Each structure stands twice: as structure tokens, then as C-alpha cells.
Amino acid sequence: MLGYLFTDKTYYRTLLRLAVPIILQYLISSSMNIIDVAMIGQLGETAVAAVGLSNQAFFIMTLVMFGISSGTAIFSAQFWGQRDVASIRRVLGICLAMASGAAVIFTIIGVFAPGSFLGIFTKDQAVATLGSRYLRIVGLSYIVTSITYSYSAVLRSTEEVRLPMAISGCAILFKTVLSYLLIFGHLGFPKLGVEGAAIGTMIARYLECITLLIFVYHRKTPAAIKPSDLHGYDSAFLKQFFRTVLPVAFNELAWSLGVTVYTVVYARISTEAIAAVNIVFSIENLAFVLFLGISDATGIMIGNQIGSGREDQAFDYGRRSLTIGIIGALMVGALVYLNINNIIQIYKISAVSLAYTARVLAVSAAVLWLRVSNMLIIVGILRPGGDTRFGLGLDLISLWFIGVPLALITGLWLQLPVYWVYLIVNTEELIKFGIGLKRVGSRRWINNLVRSMPIERLINP
């Protein structure tokens, strides 16, 4: 029944060429994130909770960045199918303006109002105070992060995946080493604790952005925009662009706010509960790396095929990737479940927090295949096909009408243990999967945006 998976060698060659560098980048990032949490975990549960809650601002911002940049990548991937570099650069210009504008808002929150932000999540004054010191520092890196996201998204959509991977990987390694030295005060560095982690993160993000820009312009990549590229946008194109991109950006914002509500619920259960969830999130990110790479690569491939007019091939690529993702996620979930005790031993936290971590991680392993499938459907298939409004509706309805109410009822009203709350809120993933799978099979998600908007109309002469 699955014989069709092995009939297209071109698919696998392209998938591997695009996915492997992306997977390596995510792998390094997630591995270093686990190490970061483990290092901060040596400072106790208050530090783990403080950094985890502070990073909610970055989490929300990066999802907004991801929404804007991945929406932009829909156009740049399809334009790359026609090798239209001029239009790719104009699209990047809009992306930079939107992303940096959003980053300014998060910078203001992080630098000038960290206490008010953290007060949304916790009543523990020690957590809020420590988190505010961390957030004021990392907030200074948000604008350069938005620039990095924008350029990296366009580079990937034009099949230049190794450059952002290499630069990001080096930056993450640098951040981890510097954070280690500053957290614990080794090799003559001051012992700064959580603030040391923040300084290491901020410096690494600046270096990543500067290095990426140097290589982008030195190698004259399709992302090497100049001021002369940013003029004369046609109103019809802008309307098409925002009609496609804004639902993606709003989707990520709404989704991040929903997940933030989950975090508020977990934090209000207890400090031990939110510490456990933060640890599990870092482990989940590592388990997801393979599938994030497959999703990103699939999106690039689908966008290129649609832009080139090969819509049947785009559908076939989406179907193959979804099947591979489900099989792979079942295997990874089983591997995580069988190694729970080995995984949690690296964290020096209380027995209660360890017990919570083990149980939440068991739930996470069981539902991994559902979450991977939904990510592939919405991010890897529907979005690059231009079906962004359907993806928005699917995410909003499942999250805000199913997941969030269940979290509030089970966590705050019924006051169930954190692992039961985590299990119950994942009900939304099952419903989302059924609806999303039907949409993929209908082929109604395939939209050639650059064919419906002729090249000569994209800009004014």
C-alpha cells in the first residue's frame, strides 16, 4: 500500500539536499537549548522557571517572525520556480519592514516592562524578579533576530539552505560556550548566573546577524537586496501579498498566544509544574528536528513545483512527506518513551519536578505523531500551496475553541495534575489532524500565486 513512497528518486534527492542542512541547524539549536536548560537547572527550579517564562516573549515574537517570513517564503519559493530574483528581493523588502516593526514592539515589552509581562504568568515574586533581569538583556537582541529570520527564510526558499545552517550553528555553539562561562564564572569570567545566560544569548544573536549579512552580500545571493530594489510596488501585488501573508502571521500570533495561555495555566499549577513543562519543551524541540527539516524542505519543494506549473507533482510531494512524517514520528515517540528515565537524570531538580517531567514527557511521546502530522499539513503543505486562510481557520478553531477551554477547565477549575492537563489539551491535535488530512486530499490548497499575478504587473514601470 505504501509502495508509491519508493518510486520517485528525484523527490528523495531533493528532500535530502534541502532537509539535511535544515535538520542539522535545528539539531544544533535544540541540543544547545537542552544544554542551556540543564546549565540553568543547576541554579534551581526558580531559575528554570524564570528563564522559561521570560522566553515566552521571545517565543511569541519568533512565531510572529516565523509567520511573516514563512508567508513571504510562499512567494519567494514560487518566484524561485521561475528564477525571478527581482521579485524575490522586493518580497524580502516587505518582509524586513513587517518583521522589524513587530520586533520593536517586543523589544519595548522586554526592555521596559518585563515585570508586567512576567506578572501575567506567575505570582512568585522571586521568579518574576529573576526573569526580569534576564528579559531586559535578551530583549536588546530582538530586532537583529527579526533581520536574521527574514534573510534566512528567503535564502531557504531559494534552495540556499547551507549558509543559514552553518552560520546559525556556529552562533549557537558560541552562545552555549559563552553562557557556560558567564553562568558559572569559569576561566576568569564573572559568575553572573541567569544574567550570564542572557548576555551570551544577546551577543550570539548580534554576531549571527552580522555574519549572515556579510555572506549574503559577498556571495551576491538572491537575498542581496539593494535600495534600488525597493521601489514601485504595484497595488495589485501588494494586495495579493498581504492577503496571503497576513493570515500566516496572524495564525502564528494567535497560536503563540494560545500556547501562552497553556503556559499561564501550567505556571499557576505550581513552580514545579512549569519547571517540568519547560524541560519537556526543550526535549520536544530536539525530537521535532527531523520533522521540522522535512516540513521546511517540503514547503520549498512544493512552492517551486507550483511556481513551475507542476501542480500534480506538488500534490505528490506533499503526500509523500506526510506519510514519511507519520511513520518517523511514531518511531521517535517510541524511542523517547523508552528512554524517559535516562533523559530526565541530567536535571538536578526536586523529586516532585522529576516525577512531573517523566509523566509529561510520556504524554508528549505518545502524541508526537499527531503534532508532527499537523505541522506538516499546515506549515509544509497548505501554506506553500497558498492556502493560508484555511490553515488559519483550522488552527484558530482547534486551539481557541477546544484546547484553551480544556486547559482552563482542567488546570484552573478542576486543578488536575499538570500531566493530565497536558494530555487533555492535546485533544485538539486529533481533531485538527482529521480536518487537515481531508483538506490535503481535496487538492483545493494548491494555488499558483505567481501565475495568477503576471510578472509584468508586480511592479510599476
C-alpha positions in Angstrom: 0.0 0.0 0.0 3.0 2.3 0.7 4.8 1.3 -2.4 4.4 4.7 -4.0 6.9 6.1 -1.4 9.8 4.5 -3.2 9.0 5.3 -6.8 10.4 8.9 -7.1 14.2 9.2 -6.7 14.2 12.9 -7.6 11.9 13.6 -4.6 14.4 11.9 -2.2 17.4 13.5 -3.7 15.8 17.0 -3.4 14.4 16.3 0.0 17.8 15.2 1.4 19.7 18.1 -0.2 17.3 20.6 1.3 16.3 18.9 4.6 19.7 17.7 5.9 21.2 21.2 6.4 18.0 22.4 8.0 17.8 19.4 10.3 21.4 19.9 11.3 20.6 23.6 12.2 17.6 22.6 14.2 19.5 19.7 15.8 22.3 22.0 17.0 19.8 24.6 18.2 17.7 22.1 20.1 20.7 20.3 21.6 22.1 23.6 22.8 18.8 24.6 24.2 18.7 21.4 26.3 22.2 22.1 27.5 21.1 25.7 28.4 18.2 24.4 30.4 20.4 21.8 32.0 23.0 24.5 32.9 20.3 26.9 34.3 18.8 23.9 36.1 22.0 23.7 38.2 20.8 27.0 39.7 17.5 25.5 40.9 13.8 25.4 39.9 13.3 29.2 40.4 16.0 29.9 37.7 14.5 27.3 35.3 11.0 28.8 35.7 12.3 32.4 35.4 14.2 31.8 32.2 11.4 29.6 30.8 8.7 32.3 31.4 11.0 35.1 30.2 11.5 33.3 27.0 7.7 33.3 26.4 8.3 36.9 25.0 10.9 35.5 22.6 8.7 32.5 21.8 5.7 34.7 20.8 8.0 37.1 18.8 9.7 34.3 16.9 6.4 32.8 16.0 5.3 36.1 14.6 8.6 36.3 12.8 8.1 32.8 11.5 4.6 33.7 10.3 5.8 36.7 8.4 8.9 35.1 7.0 7.2 31.8 6.1 4.4 33.7 4.4 7.0 35.6 2.5 8.7 32.3 1.6 5.5 31.2 -0.1 6.1 33.9 -2.8 9.8 33.7 -2.9 9.7 29.9 -3.4 7.2 30.2 -6.2 9.2 33.1 -7.8 12.3 30.9 -7.5 10.5 28.3 -9.6 10.6 31.0 -12.3 14.0 32.2 -11.3 12.6 35.8 -10.8 15.3 37.2 -8.5 14.0 40.8 -8.8 10.6 39.9 -7.4 12.2 37.8 -4.6 14.1 40.9 -3.4 11.0 43.1 -3.4 9.2 40.5 -1.4 12.1 40.4 1.1 11.9 44.2 1.5 8.3 43.9 2.6 9.2 41.1 5.0 12.0 43.1 6.6 9.7 46.1 7.2 7.0 43.9 8.8 9.3 41.8 10.9 11.4 44.6 12.3 8.3 46.6 13.0 6.9 43.7 15.1 10.3 43.2 16.8 10.3 46.8 18.0 7.1 46.1 20.0 8.6 43.1 21.7 11.8 45.0 22.4 9.8 47.7 24.3 8.0 45.0 26.3 11.2 43.1 27.1 13.4 46.0 28.0 11.0 48.5 29.6 8.2 46.3 31.0 9.5 42.8 31.9 7.9 42.8 35.3 4.4 43.5 33.9 4.9 40.8 31.2 6.1 38.1 33.7 3.2 39.0 36.1 0.8 37.5 33.6 2.4 34.1 34.2 3.4 33.9 37.8 2.7 35.3 41.3 6.1 34.0 42.5 8.0 37.2 43.1 11.4 35.5 43.1 10.7 34.1 39.6 9.4 37.4 38.3 12.4 39.4 39.7 15.0 36.9 38.3 13.1 36.7 34.9 13.0 40.5 34.6 16.8 40.7 34.9 17.1 38.1 32.1 14.5 39.6 29.8 15.9 43.2 29.9 19.1 41.9 28.4 17.9 39.5 25.7 15.2 42.0 24.7 18.0 44.1 23.2 18.6 41.3 20.5 15.0 41.1 19.2 15.4 43.5 16.3 18.5 41.8 14.9 16.8 38.5 15.3 14.0 39.7 13.0 16.5 40.6 10.4 18.1 37.2 10.6 14.8 35.4 10.3 13.8 37.4 7.2 17.0 36.8 5.3 17.2 33.1 6.3 13.6 32.4 5.2 14.3 33.8 1.7 17.6 32.0 1.4 16.0 28.7 2.2 13.1 29.2 -0.2 15.7 29.8 -2.9 17.4 26.5 -2.0 20.3 28.2 -0.3 20.0 26.1 2.9 23.6 25.5 3.9 24.6 29.1 4.5 22.0 29.9 7.3 22.6 26.5 8.8 26.3 27.0 9.1 26.1 30.5 10.5 23.3 29.6 12.9 25.1 26.5 14.1 28.3 28.5 14.8 26.3 31.2 16.6 24.5 28.6 18.8 27.8 26.9 19.8 29.3 30.3 20.6 26.3 31.2 22.7 26.4 28.0 24.7 30.1 28.3 25.5 29.9 31.9 26.4 26.7 31.3 28.5 28.5 28.5 30.3 31.4 30.7 31.2 29.2 33.6 32.3 26.7 31.5 34.3 29.3 29.7 36.4 32.3 32.1 36.2 34.9 29.8 34.6 38.2 30.9 33.0 38.2 34.2 34.8 34.8 35.3 33.6 32.4 36.8 36.2 29.8 34.5 37.8 26.6 36.1 36.7 24.0 33.2 36.8 20.9 33.8 34.8 22.1 37.2 33.6 25.2 35.5 32.2 23.0 33.2 30.0 21.2 36.4 28.8 24.4 38.1 27.9 25.7 35.1 26.0 22.4 34.8 24.0 22.3 38.5 23.1 25.9 38.7 21.9 25.5 35.5 19.8 22.4 36.8 18.1 24.2 40.0 17.0 27.2 38.0 15.7 24.8 35.7 13.8 23.0 38.6 12.1 26.2 40.4 11.1 27.9 37.3 9.8 24.8 36.3 7.8 24.6 39.7 6.1 28.3 39.7 5.2 28.0 36.3 3.4 24.7 37.2 1.7 26.2 40.3 0.1 29.6 38.9 -0.5 28.2 35.9 -2.4 25.5 38.0 -4.2 22.7 35.6 -3.2 19.1 36.2 -4.4 18.6 37.8 -0.9 21.2 40.5 -1.5 18.7 43.4 -1.8 19.7 47.0 -2.5 17.8 50.2 -2.0 17.1 50.3 -5.8 15.2 47.0 -5.5 12.7 48.6 -3.1 10.5 50.8 -5.2 7.4 50.9 -7.4 5.3 48.2 -5.8 2.1 47.6 -7.7 -1.0 47.8 -5.6 -2.4 44.6 -7.1 0.7 42.7 -6.0 0.6 44.2 -2.5 -3.0 43.2 -2.1 -2.1 39.6 -3.2 0.9 39.6 -0.9 -0.9 40.8 2.3 -3.9 38.6 1.6 -1.6 35.6 1.6 1.0 36.6 4.3 -1.1 38.3 6.9 -3.2 35.1 7.7 0.1 33.3 8.3 1.4 36.0 10.6 -1.9 36.2 12.5 -2.0 32.4 12.6 1.4 32.2 14.3 0.5 35.1 16.7 -2.9 33.6 17.6 -1.2 30.2 18.1 1.6 31.6 20.2 -1.0 33.4 22.4 -2.9 30.2 22.8 0.2 28.3 23.8 1.0 31.2 26.2 -2.4 30.6 27.9 -1.3 27.0 28.3 1.9 28.2 29.9 0.0 30.5 32.3 -2.1 27.5 33.3 0.9 25.3 33.9 2.7 28.1 35.9 -0.4 28.7 38.1 -0.5 25.0 38.9 2.9 25.2 40.6 6.6 26.2 40.1 7.4 22.5 39.9 4.8 22.1 37.2 6.1 24.9 35.0 9.7 23.8 35.5 8.7 20.3 34.3 6.9 21.6 31.3 9.9 23.9 30.3 12.2 20.9 30.4 9.8 18.8 28.3 9.5 21.6 25.8 13.3 21.6 25.3 13.3 17.9 24.8 10.3 18.1 22.4 12.2 20.6 20.3 15.0 18.1 19.9 12.5 15.3 19.0 11.0 17.6 16.4 14.2 18.5 14.5 13.9 15.8 11.9 10.3 16.7 11.1 11.0 20.5 11.0 13.6 19.8 8.4 11.2 17.7 6.4 8.4 20.3 6.7 10.6 23.2 5.6 12.1 21.2 2.7 8.7 20.0 1.6 7.4 23.6 1.6 10.3 24.7 -0.6 9.8 21.8 -3.0 6.0 22.3 -3.2 6.4 26.1 -3.8 9.0 25.5 -6.5 6.8 22.9 -8.2 3.6 25.1 -8.1 5.6 28.1 -9.4 6.8 26.0 -12.3 3.3 24.8 -13.1 3.7 21.2 -11.9 0.8 21.0 -9.6 0.4 17.2 -9.7 4.0 16.9 -8.6 3.4 19.3 -5.8 0.5 17.2 -4.5 2.6 14.0 -4.8 5.4 15.6 -2.8 3.0 16.7 0.0 1.5 13.2 0.2 4.9 11.5 0.4 6.3 13.8 3.1 3.2 13.5 5.2 3.4 9.7 5.1 7.1 9.7 6.0 6.5 12.2 8.8 3.8 10.0 10.5 6.0 6.8 10.3 9.0 8.7 11.5 7.2 10.4 14.4 5.8 7.1 15.7 9.3 5.7 15.8 10.8 8.8 17.5 8.0 8.9 20.0 8.6 5.3 20.9 12.3 5.9 21.3 11.7 8.9 23.7 9.2 6.9 25.7 11.6 4.0 26.2 14.3 6.4 27.4 12.4 8.7 29.7 14.3 7.7 32.9 17.7 8.2 31.2 16.7 11.6 29.8 15.5 13.2 33.0 18.5 12.2 35.0 20.5 15.1 33.7 18.4 17.6 35.6 19.1 18.4 39.2 15.6 19.3 40.4 13.3 18.1 43.2 11.7 14.7 43.2 8.3 16.2 42.6 9.5 18.1 39.5 11.3 15.0 38.2 8.0 12.9 38.6 6.1 15.6 36.7 8.7 15.8 34.0 8.6 12.0 33.4 4.8 11.9 33.1 4.5 15.0 30.9 7.3 13.6 28.7 5.4 10.3 28.4 2.3 12.1 27.1 4.5 14.1 24.7 6.0 11.0 23.2 2.5 9.5 22.7 1.1 12.4 20.8 4.2 13.3 18.9 2.9 11.7 15.6 -0.2 13.9 15.8 1.7 17.1 16.3 4.2 16.3 13.6 1.3 15.5 11.1 -0.4 18.7 11.8 2.8 20.7 11.4 3.4 19.1 8.1 -0.1 19.6 6.9 -0.4 23.3 7.8 3.2 24.5 7.5 4.7 22.1 5.0 1.8 21.6 2.6 -1.1 24.1 2.9 1.0 27.3 3.3 3.4 26.8 0.4 0.3 26.0 -1.6 -1.1 29.5 -0.8 -3.9 28.0 1.3 -3.1 30.2 4.3 -6.6 31.2 5.3 -7.8 27.6 5.7 -4.7 26.9 7.8 -5.5 30.0 9.9 -9.1 28.8 10.5 -8.1 25.3 11.3 -5.5 26.4 13.9 -7.7 29.1 15.5 -10.8 26.9 15.9 -8.9 23.8 17.3 -6.8 25.9 19.6 -9.2 28.6 20.9 -12.4 26.6 20.9 -11.0 23.3 22.1 -7.5 23.4 23.5 -7.6 26.6 25.5 -11.0 26.0 27.2 -9.9 22.5 28.1 -6.7 23.9 29.7 -8.6 26.5 31.7 -11.2 24.0 32.9 -8.8 21.2 33.8 -5.9 23.3 35.1 -7.5 26.2 36.9 -11.0 25.0 37.7 -10.6 21.2 38.3 -7.0 21.7 39.3 -5.8 18.4 37.8 -2.1 17.5 37.9 0.0 19.1 35.1 0.4 15.8 33.2 -3.4 15.3 33.0 -3.9 18.8 31.8 -1.2 18.4 29.2 -2.8 15.2 27.9 -6.3 16.6 27.7 -5.4 19.8 25.8 -3.8 17.6 23.1 -7.3 16.5 22.1 -7.3 19.5 19.7 -4.5 17.8 17.8 -6.6 14.8 16.9 -9.5 16.9 15.6 -7.1 19.2 13.7 -5.5 16.1 12.0 -8.8 14.7 10.7 -9.9 18.0 9.1 -6.4 18.8 7.8 -6.0 15.4 6.2 -9.2 15.8 4.3 -8.1 19.2 3.0 -4.8 17.8 1.7 -6.7 15.1 -0.2 -9.0 17.6 -1.8 -6.2 19.4 -3.6 -8.0 22.7 -3.0 -4.9 24.0 -1.3 -2.9 24.3 -4.5 -2.8 27.9 -5.7 -0.3 29.2 -8.2 0.1 32.8 -6.8 2.7 33.9 -9.3 0.8 32.7 -12.3 -2.4 34.4 -11.2 -0.3 37.6 -10.8 1.7 38.1 -14.1 5.3 39.2 -13.7 4.8 42.4 -15.6 2.2 43.6 -13.1 4.3 43.0 -10.0 6.0 46.4 -10.2 5.2 49.7 -11.9 7.5 50.5 -14.8 
